[in-house]
Amino acid sequence: METVITLVVAALLIALGTRLIHRLNAQHDARIAAHHFSDPYPSLSRPPGHGNPRPPERIADRRPTGTWP
């Protein structure tokens, strides 16, 4: 009899845990849907004509560092 009660309680806890995880995932999905990740930050946009402040580094201009041969 005690084994049956233990199994019922374990099944109930598993069901409650599954329900809790499902609700948390739904809440998280709602937060993601409400947030617009693709909106640019106004502070990162530059005025027209102002590109990168320095040109990209070329591989030929790199200097070796460290003591590796």
C-alpha positions, 0 to 999 in steps of 0.5 A: 500500500505504501508503495502505491502511495509513493508511486502516485505521489511521484507521478503527481510531482512529475505532472506538476513539474511538467505543467510548471515547465510548460507554463514557464516556456510559454511565458518565455516565448511571450517575452521573446515575441514582445521584444524586437531584436532586429531594431537598431540602436540609435546610438550605433547608427552613423550620419551619412558619409561617416563609415568605419573610422579606420580601414580593415587590417590586411593580413600582410600588415600583421606583425608576428608576436610572441616567441613562436618561430 
